[in-house]
Amino acid sequence: MATTEMNGPEIRETQGIRGRRYRTADREHDGCRVTGRDRDRGQTAIEFLGVTPLIILLMIALWQCALIGYTFSLAGNSADEAAHKGAISGGLRAQACRQVATEHLPKAWREKSRTTCRSSSDMYKAEVKLKVPVLVPGVLNWPFHVTGNAAAPLEG
């Protein structure tokens, strides 16, 4: 930054980074010298406030993606447990399958779940459908379902 003094030490002409020339006045505040750069004070805070809504939206989108992934994981695990229990149960396979399907689900997912259990040749199949929550589980759900499918060989 090139500096040339004009009209005494009080007023200076300064060449900025992009070649612009501007005049600044030196002032004394508590023994500190204040130049033209101090006029930009607070600009970082203003820029941060401008970017904050974008950061919040990104965090909300990431949280929603995590909820969708968690719902896929719950549906798959629930279907796997249900198919296994249905395959090893004796007489009441469908009842045991449906009971185990919702046993380990959190309350927010359990209330809106649908389980289908059936026997097919030598396999027992379970299908669990769960609704995906919107931001807060148990408050509001998306209108679509996440489906988990599993099958286990019949025993006994």
CORURTA-V238469 format. One record per pair of residues at least 24 apart in sequence whose C-alpha atoms are under 10 Angstrom apart, sorted by the first residue. I is the first residue (numbers start at 0). GAP is how many residues later the second one is. D is the distance in whole Angstrom. If there is no record, write none. Layout:
i=I gap=GAP d=D
i=I gap=GAP d=D
This chain:
i=11 gap=24 d=10
i=59 gap=75 d=8
i=60 gap=74 d=9
i=62 gap=71 d=10
i=62 gap=72 d=7
i=62 gap=73 d=10
i=63 gap=68 d=9
i=63 gap=69 d=8
i=63 gap=70 d=7
i=63 gap=71 d=6
i=63 gap=72 d=9
i=64 gap=70 d=9
i=65 gap=69 d=10
i=66 gap=65 d=7
i=66 gap=66 d=7
i=66 gap=67 d=8
i=66 gap=68 d=7
i=66 gap=69 d=9
i=66 gap=70 d=8
i=67 gap=63 d=9
i=67 gap=64 d=6
i=67 gap=65 d=8
i=67 gap=66 d=9
i=67 gap=67 d=10
i=67 gap=78 d=8
i=68 gap=63 d=9
i=68 gap=77 d=10
i=69 gap=62 d=9
i=70 gap=34 d=10
i=70 gap=38 d=8
i=70 gap=58 d=10
i=70 gap=59 d=7
i=70 gap=60 d=8
i=70 gap=61 d=6
i=70 gap=62 d=8
i=70 gap=74 d=9
i=70 gap=75 d=7
i=70 gap=76 d=9
i=70 gap=77 d=9
i=71 gap=57 d=10
i=71 gap=58 d=8
i=71 gap=59 d=10
i=71 gap=60 d=9
i=71 gap=73 d=10
i=71 gap=74 d=6
i=71 gap=75 d=7
i=71 gap=76 d=7
i=72 gap=73 d=10
i=72 gap=74 d=10
i=72 gap=75 d=8
i=73 gap=27 d=10
i=73 gap=28 d=10
i=73 gap=30 d=9
i=73 gap=31 d=7
i=73 gap=32 d=9
i=73 gap=35 d=9
i=73 gap=54 d=9
i=73 gap=55 d=10
i=73 gap=56 d=8
i=73 gap=72 d=9
i=73 gap=73 d=10
i=73 gap=74 d=8
i=74 gap=26 d=9
i=74 gap=27 d=10
i=74 gap=30 d=9
i=74 gap=34 d=9
i=74 gap=38 d=9
i=74 gap=40 d=10
i=74 gap=52 d=8
i=74 gap=53 d=6
i=74 gap=54 d=7
i=74 gap=55 d=6
i=74 gap=56 d=10
i=74 gap=70 d=10
i=74 gap=71 d=7
i=74 gap=72 d=6
i=74 gap=73 d=5
i=74 gap=74 d=8
i=74 gap=75 d=10
i=75 gap=50 d=10
i=75 gap=51 d=9
i=75 gap=52 d=8
i=75 gap=53 d=9
i=75 gap=70 d=9
i=75 gap=71 d=8
i=75 gap=72 d=4
i=75 gap=73 d=6
i=75 gap=74 d=7
i=76 gap=24 d=9
i=76 gap=27 d=9
i=76 gap=28 d=9
i=76 gap=51 d=9
i=76 gap=71 d=8
i=76 gap=72 d=9
i=76 gap=73 d=9
i=77 gap=24 d=7
i=77 gap=25 d=8
i=77 gap=26 d=7
i=77 gap=27 d=7
i=77 gap=37 d=9
i=77 gap=48 d=9
i=77 gap=49 d=9
i=77 gap=50 d=7
i=77 gap=51 d=10
i=77 gap=52 d=10
i=77 gap=70 d=8
i=77 gap=71 d=9
i=77 gap=72 d=9
i=78 gap=36 d=8
i=78 gap=37 d=9
i=78 gap=38 d=9
i=78 gap=46 d=8
i=78 gap=47 d=5
i=78 gap=48 d=6
i=78 gap=49 d=5
i=78 gap=50 d=9
i=78 gap=68 d=9
i=78 gap=69 d=6
i=78 gap=70 d=6
i=78 gap=71 d=5
i=78 gap=72 d=8
i=79 gap=45 d=9
i=79 gap=46 d=7
i=79 gap=47 d=9
i=79 gap=48 d=9
i=79 gap=68 d=8
i=79 gap=69 d=7
i=79 gap=70 d=5
i=79 gap=71 d=7
i=79 gap=72 d=8
i=80 gap=45 d=9
i=80 gap=69 d=8
i=80 gap=70 d=10
i=80 gap=71 d=9
i=81 gap=33 d=9
i=81 gap=34 d=10
i=81 gap=35 d=8
i=81 gap=42 d=9
i=81 gap=43 d=8
i=81 gap=44 d=6
i=81 gap=45 d=8
i=81 gap=46 d=9
i=81 gap=67 d=10
i=81 gap=68 d=8
i=81 gap=69 d=9
i=81 gap=70 d=9
i=82 gap=33 d=10
i=82 gap=34 d=7
i=82 gap=35 d=9
i=82 gap=36 d=10
i=82 gap=40 d=9
i=82 gap=41 d=6
i=82 gap=42 d=5
i=82 gap=43 d=5
i=82 gap=44 d=8
i=82 gap=66 d=9
i=82 gap=67 d=6
i=82 gap=68 d=5
i=82 gap=69 d=6
i=82 gap=70 d=9
i=82 gap=71 d=9
i=83 gap=40 d=8
i=83 gap=41 d=9
i=83 gap=42 d=9
i=83 gap=66 d=9
i=83 gap=67 d=7
i=83 gap=68 d=6
i=83 gap=69 d=8
i=83 gap=70 d=9
i=83 gap=71 d=10
i=84 gap=39 d=9
i=84 gap=41 d=10
i=84 gap=67 d=9
i=84 gap=69 d=10
i=85 gap=31 d=8
i=85 gap=32 d=9
i=85 gap=33 d=9
i=85 gap=37 d=10
i=85 gap=38 d=7
i=85 gap=39 d=8
i=85 gap=40 d=8
i=85 gap=65 d=9
i=85 gap=66 d=8
i=85 gap=67 d=10
i=85 gap=68 d=8
i=85 gap=69 d=9
i=86 gap=31 d=10
i=86 gap=32 d=8
i=86 gap=35 d=9
i=86 gap=36 d=8
i=86 gap=37 d=5
i=86 gap=38 d=8
i=86 gap=39 d=10
i=86 gap=64 d=9
i=86 gap=65 d=6
i=86 gap=66 d=6
i=86 gap=67 d=5
i=86 gap=68 d=6
i=86 gap=69 d=9
i=87 gap=36 d=9
i=87 gap=64 d=9
i=87 gap=65 d=9
i=87 gap=66 d=7
i=87 gap=67 d=5
i=87 gap=68 d=7
i=88 gap=65 d=9
i=88 gap=66 d=8
i=88 gap=67 d=8
i=89 gap=65 d=9
i=89 gap=66 d=7
i=92 gap=24 d=8
i=92 gap=25 d=9
i=92 gap=26 d=9
i=92 gap=31 d=9
i=93 gap=24 d=7
i=93 gap=25 d=9
i=93 gap=30 d=10
i=93 gap=32 d=9
i=96 gap=27 d=10
i=96 gap=28 d=9
i=96 gap=29 d=8
i=97 gap=28 d=9
i=97 gap=29 d=10
i=97 gap=30 d=9
i=100 gap=25 d=9
i=100 gap=26 d=9
i=100 gap=27 d=7
i=101 gap=26 d=9
i=104 gap=25 d=10
i=105 gap=31 d=9
i=105 gap=32 d=10
i=106 gap=30 d=9
i=106 gap=31 d=8
i=107 gap=24 d=10
i=107 gap=25 d=8
i=107 gap=28 d=9
i=107 gap=29 d=6
i=107 gap=30 d=4
i=107 gap=31 d=8
i=107 gap=32 d=10
i=107 gap=33 d=10
i=108 gap=24 d=8
i=108 gap=28 d=8
i=108 gap=29 d=7
i=108 gap=32 d=10
i=109 gap=28 d=10
i=110 gap=27 d=9
i=111 gap=26 d=9
i=111 gap=29 d=9
i=111 gap=33 d=10
i=112 gap=32 d=9
i=112 gap=33 d=10
i=112 gap=34 d=10
i=113 gap=31 d=10
i=113 gap=33 d=9
i=114 gap=32 d=10
i=114 gap=33 d=10
i=114 gap=34 d=10
i=115 gap=33 d=10
i=116 gap=33 d=10
i=116 gap=34 d=10
i=117 gap=33 d=10
i=118 gap=32 d=9
i=118 gap=33 d=10
i=118 gap=34 d=10
i=118 gap=35 d=8
i=119 gap=31 d=9
i=119 gap=33 d=10
i=119 gap=34 d=9
i=120 gap=32 d=9
i=120 gap=33 d=9
i=121 gap=30 d=9
i=121 gap=31 d=6
i=121 gap=32 d=6
i=121 gap=33 d=9
i=122 gap=27 d=10
i=122 gap=28 d=6
i=122 gap=29 d=6
i=122 gap=30 d=4
i=122 gap=31 d=5
i=122 gap=32 d=9
i=123 gap=26 d=8
i=123 gap=27 d=5
i=123 gap=28 d=5
i=123 gap=29 d=6
i=123 gap=30 d=6
i=123 gap=31 d=9
i=124 gap=24 d=7
i=124 gap=25 d=6
i=124 gap=26 d=4
i=124 gap=27 d=7
i=124 gap=28 d=9
i=124 gap=29 d=10
i=125 gap=24 d=5
i=125 gap=25 d=6
i=125 gap=26 d=9
i=126 gap=24 d=9
